[in-house]
Amino acid sequence: MDNRTVAIICHGGAGTITEKEDYARGLSEAIEEGYRLLRQGAPALEAVLRAVVMLEDNPVFNAGTGSSLTIDEVAEMDAGIMTQHGRFGGVICIRNVKNPVLVAEKVMTETDHLILAGDGAIRFARSMGFEDYNPVTEKAKRRLMELRQNGSKFFPRLNQRLGITEQKSGTVGAVAIDRNGNIVAATSSGGIAGRMTGRVGDSGIPGAGVFASPAGGVSCTGHGEEILRMLLARDIGERRKTLPAQTAVTLALSEAKRKKVLCGAIAIDARGGIGYGYTSPDMAYGYKAADRLFLFTDSRK
């Protein structure tokens, strides 16, 4: 690989996106900052963390500030980060932190573990200096109230009890390749609104919502239960051993569509090739490579 080639791709979730301009603006800012770091010689890890933190801090997205709420009106968040060398850190069902992806990175670099959950993840975050923070927004509260009125299709047994029949999902993620050819992927999610407290999604699980190997990196978004069943990120990763990123994503999502799974994925391969796709009505995504920025609002499905 040419050591001057760098690229970053980010997503802001799959589902039905009505605030396309706000999503595009938030993605553009995160992508530009991550790309700036890569062009200055920063490692992929730094660029990915910075991009995901910016998305977590933007209440437009369902991660960090503005995360969806459980049926108990609690924001429980999942995040995972992985390098091409197999290093991984994840947190699941973490509460009261501003940036779950930064806690996940500390799990990777400061512990002998892969994943910390719930109260243990919170205690670890405090020991690492992460302050108490309430990510719940009024918008998230209204969204849960609307769901109780209008419904969700993801949890039929639970939703029958709640009277819910329609749902949206969302996540944020980033994949980057730096000038040394190192690849890192990260995913962060506020989960599906109206889920049971304690529910674990795909974002903090290696091979499900996030995966990286010498062949490239992947971040997924969509219905977490089905992404977990498919191990979607690992599936794309395995296909990418012999295929370009776009072909690997397209084939994996064709299988997901056949199974009626609502999801999306972004990827970068070892050559710096970009891949993306989705089976849901929309996916917010964008990338920058060769100094060219591309946003989902520019495309036609």
Secondary structure, DSSP 8 states (H G I E B T S, - for coil): --TT--EEEEEEEEE--S-HHHHHHHHHHHHHHHHHHHHTT--HHHHHHHHHHHHHH-TTSSSSTT----TTS---EEEEEEETTS-EEEEEEE-S-S-HHHHHHHHHHHSS-SEEEHHHHHHHHHHTT--------HHHHHHHHHHHHH--SS-HHHHHHHT--------EEEEEE-TT--EEEEEEE---TT--TT---STTSBTTTEEEETTEEEEEEE-HHHHHHHTHHHHHHHHTTTS-HHHHHHHHHHHHHHTT--EEEEEEETT--EEEEESSSEEEEEEEETTEEEEGGG---
